[in-house]
Structure formats: C-alpha cells, structure tokens
Amino acid sequence: MYDKGVVDNLEQLIIDMKESLEREIGSLRSEMREGFARINTRFDLQAQRLDRHAALWQTGRRWSSKMDVWAEGVDTALETKDREIAELRARLDRLERAQQNGKQ
C-alpha cells in the first residue's frame, strides 16, 4: 500500500521541520529576552530621570512654600511699621498743632 521510502522521507521531513521550528522558536525566545532587557534598561533610566525631576520639583515646592511664609512675615512687619509711622505722624501733627496754638 504505502511505499516505505516515501513514508521514511515524509517522517524525516516532519522531524526536520520540527527541529527547524525548535531552532526558530529558540532564536525568537533569545531575541525577545534581549529586547525585553533593553526595554527594562530604558524604563530604569526613565524612572531615574523621573525620580530626579520629582526631587527637583519637591525641592522647588518647599522653597516656594518657605518664600511664601517669609513674604507673609515681611508683609506683616511692613504693615506694622506703616501703622507705627502713621501713628507717630499723627502724634507729631497733634504736638505741632498744640505748640502752634500755644504760641498764638
């Protein structure tokens, strides 16, 4: 019915195809591992950059917050000084008027 030579050739062809596919799959597996390793390296570098950016942003935010507190303190001090100066001017005006009224 079947020719043994044809069956043997077909069997060898199937075995060769299987071995070829195993080599190809092994090669693809190796390429995928290398590719994923490169991607992981890039992600690690990107994460490091983002960490540095976050640290700079946080430092800037802290500095800005401290500057806001300082500016509020300066504003309060200036307001107090302005009020004291206005009170002293009013007092001086009253004293000068009283002195001028006393001379007349």
PDB file as gemmi writes it, atoms N, CA and C in Angstrom:
CRYST1    1.000    1.000    1.000  90.00  90.00  90.00 P 1                      
ATOM      1  N   MET A   1       0.799  -1.194   0.000  1.00  0.00           N  
ATOM      2  CA  MET A   1       0.000   0.000   0.000  1.00  0.00           C  
ATOM      3  C   MET A   1       0.852   1.272   0.000  1.00  0.00           C  
ATOM      4  N   TYR A   2       1.614   1.460   1.077  1.00  0.00           N  
ATOM      5  CA  TYR A   2       2.477   2.631   1.138  1.00  0.00           C  
ATOM      6  C   TYR A   2       3.896   2.218   0.849  1.00  0.00           C  
ATOM      7  N   ASP A   3       4.568   3.089   0.153  1.00  0.00           N  
ATOM      8  CA  ASP A   3       5.967   2.849  -0.153  1.00  0.00           C  
ATOM      9  C   ASP A   3       6.801   3.247   1.052  1.00  0.00           C  
ATOM     10  N   LYS A   4       7.608   2.327   1.564  1.00  0.00           N  
ATOM     11  CA  LYS A   4       8.401   2.584   2.772  1.00  0.00           C  
ATOM     12  C   LYS A   4       9.332   3.767   2.566  1.00  0.00           C  
ATOM     13  N   GLY A   5       9.898   3.948   1.405  1.00  0.00           N  
ATOM     14  CA  GLY A   5      10.798   5.078   1.107  1.00  0.00           C  
ATOM     15  C   GLY A   5      10.069   6.411   1.221  1.00  0.00           C  
ATOM     16  N   VAL A   6       8.825   6.444   0.731  1.00  0.00           N  
ATOM     17  CA  VAL A   6       8.035   7.678   0.802  1.00  0.00           C  
ATOM     18  C   VAL A   6       7.709   7.996   2.263  1.00  0.00           C  
ATOM     19  N   VAL A   7       7.317   6.970   3.021  1.00  0.00           N  
ATOM     20  CA  VAL A   7       6.983   7.162   4.431  1.00  0.00           C  
ATOM     21  C   VAL A   7       8.229   7.602   5.201  1.00  0.00           C  
ATOM     22  N   ASP A   8       9.357   6.979   4.914  1.00  0.00           N  
ATOM     23  CA  ASP A   8      10.601   7.362   5.594  1.00  0.00           C  
ATOM     24  C   ASP A   8      10.976   8.808   5.257  1.00  0.00           C  
ATOM     25  N   ASN A   9      10.814   9.194   3.997  1.00  0.00           N  
ATOM     26  CA  ASN A   9      11.110  10.571   3.585  1.00  0.00           C  
ATOM     27  C   ASN A   9      10.159  11.564   4.272  1.00  0.00           C  
ATOM     28  N   LEU A  10       8.906  11.195   4.336  1.00  0.00           N  
ATOM     29  CA  LEU A  10       7.904  12.041   4.984  1.00  0.00           C  
ATOM     30  C   LEU A  10       8.198  12.173   6.474  1.00  0.00           C  
ATOM     31  N   GLU A  11       8.575  11.059   7.091  1.00  0.00           N  
ATOM     32  CA  GLU A  11       8.927  11.081   8.516  1.00  0.00           C  
ATOM     33  C   GLU A  11      10.147  11.982   8.746  1.00  0.00           C  
ATOM     34  N   GLN A  12      11.160  11.858   7.900  1.00  0.00           N  
ATOM     35  CA  GLN A  12      12.360  12.685   8.030  1.00  0.00           C  
ATOM     36  C   GLN A  12      12.022  14.167   7.812  1.00  0.00           C  
ATOM     37  N   LEU A  13      11.135  14.444   6.861  1.00  0.00           N  
ATOM     38  CA  LEU A  13      10.715  15.816   6.592  1.00  0.00           C  
ATOM     39  C   LEU A  13      10.022  16.416   7.812  1.00  0.00           C  
ATOM     40  N   ILE A  14       9.158  15.633   8.444  1.00  0.00           N  
ATOM     41  CA  ILE A  14       8.453  16.103   9.640  1.00  0.00           C  
ATOM     42  C   ILE A  14       9.445  16.348  10.782  1.00  0.00           C  
ATOM     43  N   ILE A  15      10.402  15.436  10.957  1.00  0.00           N  
ATOM     44  CA  ILE A  15      11.409  15.597  12.011  1.00  0.00           C  
ATOM     45  C   ILE A  15      12.270  16.837  11.739  1.00  0.00           C  
ATOM     46  N   ASP A  16      12.685  17.008  10.489  1.00  0.00           N  
ATOM     47  CA  ASP A  16      13.487  18.190  10.124  1.00  0.00           C  
ATOM     48  C   ASP A  16      12.699  19.484  10.359  1.00  0.00           C  
ATOM     49  N   MET A  17      11.417  19.470  10.006  1.00  0.00           N  
ATOM     50  CA  MET A  17      10.558  20.647  10.216  1.00  0.00           C  
ATOM     51  C   MET A  17      10.437  20.959  11.694  1.00  0.00           C  
ATOM     52  N   LYS A  18      10.244  19.923  12.506  1.00  0.00           N  
ATOM     53  CA  LYS A  18      10.135  20.099  13.969  1.00  0.00           C  
ATOM     54  C   LYS A  18      11.416  20.705  14.522  1.00  0.00           C  
ATOM     55  N   GLU A  19      12.567  20.167  14.114  1.00  0.00           N  
ATOM     56  CA  GLU A  19      13.848  20.676  14.605  1.00  0.00           C  
ATOM     57  C   GLU A  19      14.078  22.117  14.146  1.00  0.00           C  
ATOM     58  N   SER A  20      13.689  22.402  12.915  1.00  0.00           N  
ATOM     59  CA  SER A  20      13.823  23.764  12.394  1.00  0.00           C  
ATOM     60  C   SER A  20      12.955  24.738  13.196  1.00  0.00           C  
ATOM     61  N   LEU A  21      11.722  24.318  13.488  1.00  0.00           N  
ATOM     62  CA  LEU A  21      10.824  25.162  14.290  1.00  0.00           C  
ATOM     63  C   LEU A  21      11.369  25.366  15.703  1.00  0.00           C  
ATOM     64  N   GLU A  22      11.953  24.315  16.295  1.00  0.00           N  
ATOM     65  CA  GLU A  22      12.542  24.449  17.627  1.00  0.00           C  
ATOM     66  C   GLU A  22      13.678  25.470  17.625  1.00  0.00           C  
ATOM     67  N   ARG A  23      14.525  25.411  16.558  1.00  0.00           N  
ATOM     68  CA  ARG A  23      15.618  26.381  16.456  1.00  0.00           C  
ATOM     69  C   ARG A  23      15.064  27.804  16.304  1.00  0.00           C  
ATOM     70  N   GLU A  24      14.077  27.958  15.451  1.00  0.00           N  
ATOM     71  CA  GLU A  24      13.475  29.285  15.233  1.00  0.00           C  
ATOM     72  C   GLU A  24      12.844  29.822  16.517  1.00  0.00           C  
ATOM     73  N   ILE A  25      12.111  28.971  17.215  1.00  0.00           N  
ATOM     74  CA  ILE A  25      11.463  29.383  18.465  1.00  0.00           C  
ATOM     75  C   ILE A  25      12.522  29.739  19.502  1.00  0.00           C  
ATOM     76  N   GLY A  26      13.602  28.949  19.578  1.00  0.00           N  
ATOM     77  CA  GLY A  26      14.695  29.253  20.499  1.00  0.00           C  
ATOM     78  C   GLY A  26      15.337  30.583  20.171  1.00  0.00           C  
ATOM     79  N   SER A  27      15.533  30.842  18.877  1.00  0.00           N  
ATOM     80  CA  SER A  27      16.112  32.108  18.435  1.00  0.00           C  
ATOM     81  C   SER A  27      15.183  33.281  18.785  1.00  0.00           C  
ATOM     82  N   LEU A  28      13.886  33.098  18.534  1.00  0.00           N  
ATOM     83  CA  LEU A  28      12.909  34.148  18.870  1.00  0.00           C  
ATOM     84  C   LEU A  28      12.879  34.399  20.382  1.00  0.00           C  
ATOM     85  N   ARG A  29      12.959  33.319  21.150  1.00  0.00           N  
ATOM     86  CA  ARG A  29      12.953  33.444  22.606  1.00  0.00           C  
ATOM     87  C   ARG A  29      14.159  34.273  23.057  1.00  0.00           C  
ATOM     88  N   SER A  30      15.313  34.006  22.465  1.00  0.00           N  
ATOM     89  CA  SER A  30      16.528  34.747  22.805  1.00  0.00           C  
ATOM     90  C   SER A  30      16.383  36.221  22.416  1.00  0.00           C  
ATOM     91  N   GLU A  31      15.875  36.476  21.224  1.00  0.00           N  
ATOM     92  CA  GLU A  31      15.663  37.855  20.773  1.00  0.00           C  
ATOM     93  C   GLU A  31      14.679  38.585  21.680  1.00  0.00           C  
ATOM     94  N   MET A  32      13.613  37.899  22.081  1.00  0.00           N  
ATOM     95  CA  MET A  32      12.625  38.523  22.963  1.00  0.00           C  
ATOM     96  C   MET A  32      13.247  38.875  24.308  1.00  0.00           C  
ATOM     97  N   ARG A  33      14.047  37.969  24.857  1.00  0.00           N  
ATOM     98  CA  ARG A  33      14.701  38.247  26.148  1.00  0.00           C  
ATOM     99  C   ARG A  33      15.618  39.453  26.037  1.00  0.00           C  
ATOM    100  N   GLU A  34      16.404  39.511  24.951  1.00  0.00           N  
ATOM    101  CA  GLU A  34      17.295  40.661  24.749  1.00  0.00           C  
ATOM    102  C   GLU A  34      16.487  41.949  24.589  1.00  0.00           C  
ATOM    103  N   GLY A  35      15.407  41.867  23.828  1.00  0.00           N  
ATOM    104  CA  GLY A  35      14.558  43.051  23.624  1.00  0.00           C  
ATOM    105  C   GLY A  35      13.934  43.520  24.926  1.00  0.00           C  
ATOM    106  N   PHE A  36      13.424  42.593  25.708  1.00  0.00           N  
ATOM    107  CA  PHE A  36      12.835  42.967  26.994  1.00  0.00           C  
ATOM    108  C   PHE A  36      13.888  43.526  27.940  1.00  0.00           C  
ATOM    109  N   ALA A  37      15.109  42.987  27.867  1.00  0.00           N  
ATOM    110  CA  ALA A  37      16.190  43.517  28.709  1.00  0.00           C  
ATOM    111  C   ALA A  37      16.492  44.963  28.325  1.00  0.00           C  
ATOM    112  N   ARG A  38      16.505  45.264  27.010  1.00  0.00           N  
ATOM    113  CA  ARG A  38      16.736  46.652  26.562  1.00  0.00           C  
ATOM    114  C   ARG A  38      15.596  47.561  27.017  1.00  0.00           C  
ATOM    115  N   ILE A  39      14.369  47.068  26.901  1.00  0.00           N  
ATOM    116  CA  ILE A  39      13.218  47.869  27.337  1.00  0.00           C  
ATOM    117  C   ILE A  39      13.289  48.124  28.841  1.00  0.00           C  
ATOM    118  N   ASN A  40      13.622  47.084  29.614  1.00  0.00           N  
ATOM    119  CA  ASN A  40      13.755  47.256  31.065  1.00  0.00           C  
ATOM    120  C   ASN A  40      14.833  48.273  31.405  1.00  0.00           C  
ATOM    121  N   THR A  41      15.943  48.238  30.669  1.00  0.00           N  
ATOM    122  CA  THR A  41      17.016  49.211  30.894  1.00  0.00           C  
ATOM    123  C   THR A  41      16.512  50.627  30.620  1.00  0.00           C  
ATOM    124  N   ARG A  42      15.782  50.792  29.525  1.00  0.00           N  
ATOM    125  CA  ARG A  42      15.243  52.122  29.199  1.00  0.00           C  
ATOM    126  C   ARG A  42      14.248  52.587  30.264  1.00  0.00           C  
ATOM    127  N   PHE A  43      13.391  51.673  30.722  1.00  0.00           N  
ATOM    128  CA  PHE A  43      12.444  52.036  31.774  1.00  0.00           C  
ATOM    129  C   PHE A  43      13.167  52.414  33.061  1.00  0.00           C  
ATOM    130  N   ASP A  44      14.238  51.690  33.377  1.00  0.00           N  
ATOM    131  CA  ASP A  44      15.009  52.025  34.580  1.00  0.00           C  
ATOM    132  C   ASP A  44      15.619  53.416  34.462  1.00  0.00           C  
ATOM    133  N   LEU A  45      16.183  53.727  33.285  1.00  0.00           N  
ATOM    134  CA  LEU A  45      16.761  55.062  33.080  1.00  0.00           C  
ATOM    135  C   LEU A  45      15.683  56.138  33.162  1.00  0.00           C  
ATOM    136  N   GLN A  46      14.537  55.850  32.575  1.00  0.00           N  
ATOM    137  CA  GLN A  46      13.424  56.807  32.616  1.00  0.00           C  
ATOM    138  C   GLN A  46      12.946  57.005  34.052  1.00  0.00           C  
ATOM    139  N   ALA A  47      12.875  55.935  34.815  1.00  0.00           N  
ATOM    140  CA  ALA A  47      12.452  56.038  36.217  1.00  0.00           C  
ATOM    141  C   ALA A  47      13.445  56.874  37.011  1.00  0.00           C  
ATOM    142  N   GLN A  48      14.729  56.709  36.738  1.00  0.00           N  
ATOM    143  CA  GLN A  48      15.735  57.514  37.431  1.00  0.00           C  
ATOM    144  C   GLN A  48      15.568  58.992  37.096  1.00  0.00           C  
ATOM    145  N   ARG A  49      15.339  59.292  35.809  1.00  0.00           N  
ATOM    146  CA  ARG A  49      15.118  60.685  35.408  1.00  0.00           C  
ATOM    147  C   ARG A  49      13.877  61.261  36.088  1.00  0.00           C  
ATOM    148  N   LEU A  50      12.806  60.480  36.110  1.00  0.00           N  
ATOM    149  CA  LEU A  50      11.580  60.952  36.746  1.00  0.00           C  
ATOM    150  C   LEU A  50      11.775  61.164  38.243  1.00  0.00           C  
ATOM    151  N   ASP A  51      12.557  60.304  38.880  1.00  0.00           N  
ATOM    152  CA  ASP A  51      12.856  60.480  40.304  1.00  0.00           C  
ATOM    153  C   ASP A  51      13.619  61.783  40.531  1.00  0.00           C  
ATOM    154  N   ARG A  52      14.597  62.064  39.647  1.00  0.00           N  
ATOM    155  CA  ARG A  52      15.340  63.332  39.779  1.00  0.00           C  
ATOM    156  C   ARG A  52      14.413  64.529  39.574  1.00  0.00           C  
ATOM    157  N   HIS A  53      13.549  64.449  38.570  1.00  0.00           N  
ATOM    158  CA  HIS A  53      12.607  65.541  38.318  1.00  0.00           C  
ATOM    159  C   HIS A  53      11.676  65.737  39.520  1.00  0.00           C  
ATOM    160  N   ALA A  54      11.200  64.641  40.072  1.00  0.00           N  
ATOM    161  CA  ALA A  54      10.308  64.733  41.231  1.00  0.00           C  
ATOM    162  C   ALA A  54      11.028  65.360  42.416  1.00  0.00           C  
ATOM    163  N   ALA A  55      12.293  64.996  42.608  1.00  0.00           N  
ATOM    164  CA  ALA A  55      13.064  65.575  43.716  1.00  0.00           C  
ATOM    165  C   ALA A  55      13.244  67.071  43.503  1.00  0.00           C  
ATOM    166  N   LEU A  56      13.554  67.468  42.270  1.00  0.00           N  
ATOM    167  CA  LEU A  56      13.714  68.905  41.985  1.00  0.00           C  
ATOM    168  C   LEU A  56      12.395  69.646  42.175  1.00  0.00           C  
ATOM    169  N   TRP A  57      11.315  69.051  41.707  1.00  0.00           N  
ATOM    170  CA  TRP A  57      10.007  69.690  41.848  1.00  0.00           C  
ATOM    171  C   TRP A  57       9.660  69.843  43.331  1.00  0.00           C  
ATOM    172  N   GLN A  58       9.907  68.798  44.108  1.00  0.00           N  
ATOM    173  CA  GLN A  58       9.588  68.849  45.528  1.00  0.00           C  
ATOM    174  C   GLN A  58      10.454  69.884  46.238  1.00  0.00           C  
ATOM    175  N   THR A  59      11.729  69.956  45.879  1.00  0.00           N  
ATOM    176  CA  THR A  59      12.612  70.956  46.474  1.00  0.00           C  
ATOM    177  C   THR A  59      12.122  72.356  46.133  1.00  0.00           C  
ATOM    178  N   GLY A  60      11.751  72.565  44.884  1.00  0.00           N  
ATOM    179  CA  GLY A  60      11.224  73.863  44.465  1.00  0.00           C  
ATOM    180  C   GLY A  60       9.932  74.216  45.187  1.00  0.00           C  
ATOM    181  N   ARG A  61       9.099  73.211  45.372  1.00  0.00           N  
ATOM    182  CA  ARG A  61       7.830  73.449  46.081  1.00  0.00           C  
ATOM    183  C   ARG A  61       8.099  73.850  47.527  1.00  0.00           C  
ATOM    184  N   ARG A  62       9.052  73.164  48.164  1.00  0.00           N  
ATOM    185  CA  ARG A  62       9.401  73.505  49.557  1.00  0.00           C  
ATOM    186  C   ARG A  62       9.969  74.915  49.631  1.00  0.00           C  
ATOM    187  N   TRP A  63      10.869  75.253  48.707  1.00  0.00           N  
ATOM    188  CA  TRP A  63      11.471  76.583  48.691  1.00  0.00           C  
ATOM    189  C   TRP A  63      10.382  77.634  48.486  1.00  0.00           C  
ATOM    190  N   SER A  64       9.487  77.385  47.552  1.00  0.00           N  
ATOM    191  CA  SER A  64       8.406  78.326  47.276  1.00  0.00           C  
ATOM    192  C   SER A  64       7.518  78.505  48.504  1.00  0.00           C  
ATOM    193  N   SER A  65       7.235  77.424  49.201  1.00  0.00           N  
ATOM    194  CA  SER A  65       6.421  77.496  50.418  1.00  0.00           C  
ATOM    195  C   SER A  65       7.122  78.338  51.481  1.00  0.00           C  
ATOM    196  N   LYS A  66       8.428  78.111  51.636  1.00  0.00           N  
ATOM    197  CA  LYS A  66       9.188  78.903  52.614  1.00  0.00           C  
ATOM    198  C   LYS A  66       9.213  80.373  52.221  1.00  0.00           C  
ATOM    199  N   MET A  67       9.324  80.642  50.935  1.00  0.00           N  
ATOM    200  CA  MET A  67       9.306  82.037  50.473  1.00  0.00           C  
ATOM    201  C   MET A  67       7.951  82.677  50.749  1.00  0.00           C  
ATOM    202  N   ASP A  68       6.872  81.924  50.596  1.00  0.00           N  
ATOM    203  CA  ASP A  68       5.541  82.450  50.909  1.00  0.00           C  
ATOM    204  C   ASP A  68       5.441  82.827  52.383  1.00  0.00           C  
ATOM    205  N   VAL A  69       5.941  81.957  53.249  1.00  0.00           N  
ATOM    206  CA  VAL A  69       5.919  82.236  54.690  1.00  0.00           C  
ATOM    207  C   VAL A  69       6.761  83.477  54.985  1.00  0.00           C  
ATOM    208  N   TRP A  70       7.952  83.547  54.380  1.00  0.00           N  
ATOM    209  CA  TRP A  70       8.832  84.697  54.597  1.00  0.00           C  
ATOM    210  C   TRP A  70       8.157  85.980  54.111  1.00  0.00           C  
ATOM    211  N   ALA A  71       7.555  85.936  52.919  1.00  0.00           N  
ATOM    212  CA  ALA A  71       6.902  87.118  52.353  1.00  0.00           C  
ATOM    213  C   ALA A  71       5.741  87.575  53.239  1.00  0.00           C  
ATOM    214  N   GLU A  72       4.988  86.627  53.776  1.00  0.00           N  
ATOM    215  CA  GLU A  72       3.900  86.993  54.683  1.00  0.00           C  
ATOM    216  C   GLU A  72       4.448  87.674  55.929  1.00  0.00           C  
ATOM    217  N   GLY A  73       5.574  87.169  56.436  1.00  0.00           N  
ATOM    218  CA  GLY A  73       6.204  87.794  57.604  1.00  0.00           C  
ATOM    219  C   GLY A  73       6.673  89.203  57.298  1.00  0.00           C  
ATOM    220  N   VAL A  74       7.266  89.387  56.127  1.00  0.00           N  
ATOM    221  CA  VAL A  74       7.718  90.725  55.719  1.00  0.00           C  
ATOM    222  C   VAL A  74       6.518  91.645  55.562  1.00  0.00           C  
ATOM    223  N   ASP A  75       5.466  91.163  54.923  1.00  0.00           N  
ATOM    224  CA  ASP A  75       4.256  91.976  54.750  1.00  0.00           C  
ATOM    225  C   ASP A  75       3.683  92.394  56.100  1.00  0.00           C  
ATOM    226  N   THR A  76       3.636  91.470  57.034  1.00  0.00           N  
ATOM    227  CA  THR A  76       3.122  91.782  58.374  1.00  0.00           C  
ATOM    228  C   THR A  76       4.009  92.823  59.054  1.00  0.00           C  
ATOM    229  N   ALA A  77       5.323  92.645  58.947  1.00  0.00           N  
ATOM    230  CA  ALA A  77       6.256  93.598  59.569  1.00  0.00           C  
ATOM    231  C   ALA A  77       6.121  94.971  58.934  1.00  0.00           C  
ATOM    232  N   LEU A  78       6.000  95.023  57.618  1.00  0.00           N  
ATOM    233  CA  LEU A  78       5.846  96.314  56.930  1.00  0.00           C  
ATOM    234  C   LEU A  78       4.523  96.986  57.314  1.00  0.00           C  
ATOM    235  N   GLU A  79       3.492  96.189  57.412  1.00  0.00           N  
ATOM    236  CA  GLU A  79       2.188  96.733  57.820  1.00  0.00           C  
ATOM    237  C   GLU A  79       2.277  97.316  59.228  1.00  0.00           C  
ATOM    238  N   THR A  80       2.952  96.602  60.120  1.00  0.00           N  
ATOM    239  CA  THR A  80       3.129  97.093  61.495  1.00  0.00           C  
ATOM    240  C   THR A  80       3.924  98.391  61.488  1.00  0.00           C  
ATOM    241  N   LYS A  81       5.013  98.432  60.726  1.00  0.00           N  
ATOM    242  CA  LYS A  81       5.843  99.654  60.646  1.00  0.00           C  
ATOM    243  C   LYS A  81       5.046 100.802  60.051  1.00  0.00           C  
ATOM    244  N   ASP A  82       4.283 100.532  58.998  1.00  0.00           N  
ATOM    245  CA  ASP A  82       3.457 101.589  58.391  1.00  0.00           C  
ATOM    246  C   ASP A  82       2.458 102.145  59.395  1.00  0.00           C  
ATOM    247  N   ARG A  83       1.843 101.264  60.170  1.00  0.00           N  
ATOM    248  CA  ARG A  83       0.881 101.704  61.179  1.00  0.00           C  
ATOM    249  C   ARG A  83       1.586 102.539  62.250  1.00  0.00           C  
ATOM    250  N   GLU A  84       2.764 102.089  62.704  1.00  0.00           N  
ATOM    251  CA  GLU A  84       3.515 102.837  63.718  1.00  0.00           C  
ATOM    252  C   GLU A  84       3.927 104.202  63.196  1.00  0.00           C  
ATOM    253  N   ILE A  85       4.377 104.244  61.925  1.00  0.00           N  
ATOM    254  CA  ILE A  85       4.771 105.527  61.329  1.00  0.00           C  
ATOM    255  C   ILE A  85       3.567 106.455  61.234  1.00  0.00           C  
ATOM    256  N   ALA A  86       2.412 105.909  60.821  1.00  0.00           N  
ATOM    257  CA  ALA A  86       1.200 106.731  60.726  1.00  0.00           C  
ATOM    258  C   ALA A  86       0.803 107.257  62.106  1.00  0.00           C  
ATOM    259  N   GLU A  87       0.913 106.424  63.134  1.00  0.00           N  
ATOM    260  CA  GLU A  87       0.593 106.866  64.499  1.00  0.00           C  
ATOM    261  C   GLU A  87       1.564 107.944  64.959  1.00  0.00           C  
ATOM    262  N   LEU A  88       2.853 107.764  64.654  1.00  0.00           N  
ATOM    263  CA  LEU A  88       3.847 108.774  65.040  1.00  0.00           C  
ATOM    264  C   LEU A  88       3.612 110.095  64.306  1.00  0.00           C  
ATOM    265  N   ARG A  89       3.262 110.034  63.036  1.00  0.00           N  
ATOM    266  CA  ARG A  89       2.963 111.262  62.287  1.00  0.00           C  
ATOM    267  C   ARG A  89       1.758 111.984  62.886  1.00  0.00           C  
ATOM    268  N   ALA A  90       0.727 111.192  63.208  1.00  0.00           N  
ATOM    269  CA  ALA A  90      -0.471 111.811  63.801  1.00  0.00           C  
ATOM    270  C   ALA A  90      -0.108 112.458  65.141  1.00  0.00           C  
ATOM    271  N   ARG A  91       0.686 111.779  65.920  1.00  0.00           N  
ATOM    272  CA  ARG A  91       1.108 112.325  67.219  1.00  0.00           C  
ATOM    273  C   ARG A  91       1.939 113.586  67.024  1.00  0.00           C  
ATOM    274  N   LEU A  92       2.862 113.564  66.071  1.00  0.00           N  
ATOM    275  CA  LEU A  92       3.696 114.719  65.784  1.00  0.00           C  
ATOM    276  C   LEU A  92       2.835 115.890  65.315  1.00  0.00           C  
ATOM    277  N   ASP A  93       1.877 115.600  64.431  1.00  0.00           N  
ATOM    278  CA  ASP A  93       0.968 116.658  63.962  1.00  0.00           C  
ATOM    279  C   ASP A  93       0.212 117.275  65.136  1.00  0.00           C  
ATOM    280  N   ARG A  94      -0.298 116.421  66.043  1.00  0.00           N  
ATOM    281  CA  ARG A  94      -1.017 116.940  67.213  1.00  0.00           C  
ATOM    282  C   ARG A  94      -0.095 117.807  68.084  1.00  0.00           C  
ATOM    283  N   LEU A  95       1.128 117.346  68.292  1.00  0.00           N  
ATOM    284  CA  LEU A  95       2.082 118.108  69.111  1.00  0.00           C  
ATOM    285  C   LEU A  95       2.433 119.445  68.457  1.00  0.00           C  
ATOM    286  N   GLU A  96       2.655 119.421  67.144  1.00  0.00           N  
ATOM    287  CA  GLU A  96       2.988 120.666  66.437  1.00  0.00           C  
ATOM    288  C   GLU A  96       1.808 121.632  66.461  1.00  0.00           C  
ATOM    289  N   ARG A  97       0.586 121.110  66.290  1.00  0.00           N  
ATOM    290  CA  ARG A  97      -0.590 121.980  66.364  1.00  0.00           C  
ATOM    291  C   ARG A  97      -0.749 122.558  67.762  1.00  0.00           C  
ATOM    292  N   ALA A  98      -0.519 121.723  68.752  1.00  0.00           N  
ATOM    293  CA  ALA A  98      -0.640 122.199  70.144  1.00  0.00           C  
ATOM    294  C   ALA A  98       0.415 123.266  70.425  1.00  0.00           C  
ATOM    295  N   GLN A  99       1.605 123.085  69.882  1.00  0.00           N  
ATOM    296  CA  GLN A  99       2.685 124.067  70.101  1.00  0.00           C  
ATOM    297  C   GLN A  99       2.358 125.370  69.381  1.00  0.00           C  
ATOM    298  N   GLN A 100       1.822 125.265  68.154  1.00  0.00           N  
ATOM    299  CA  GLN A 100       1.475 126.465  67.406  1.00  0.00           C  
ATOM    300  C   GLN A 100       0.305 127.188  68.064  1.00  0.00           C  
ATOM    301  N   ASN A 101      -0.648 126.443  68.589  1.00  0.00           N  
ATOM    302  CA  ASN A 101      -1.782 127.073  69.276  1.00  0.00           C  
ATOM    303  C   ASN A 101      -1.319 127.718  70.573  1.00  0.00           C  
ATOM    304  N   GLY A 102      -0.316 127.177  71.211  1.00  0.00           N  
ATOM    305  CA  GLY A 102       0.211 127.727  72.456  1.00  0.00           C  
ATOM    306  C   GLY A 102       0.981 128.998  72.212  1.00  0.00           C  
ATOM    307  N   LYS A 103       1.622 129.186  71.070  1.00  0.00           N  
ATOM    308  CA  LYS A 103       2.401 130.372  70.741  1.00  0.00           C  
ATOM    309  C   LYS A 103       1.499 131.502  70.338  1.00  0.00           C  
ATOM    310  N   GLN A 104       0.358 131.252  69.876  1.00  0.00           N  
ATOM    311  CA  GLN A 104      -0.506 132.323  69.393  1.00  0.00           C  
ATOM    312  C   GLN A 104      -1.250 132.958  70.456  1.00  0.00           C  
TER     313      GLN A 104                                                      
END                                                                             
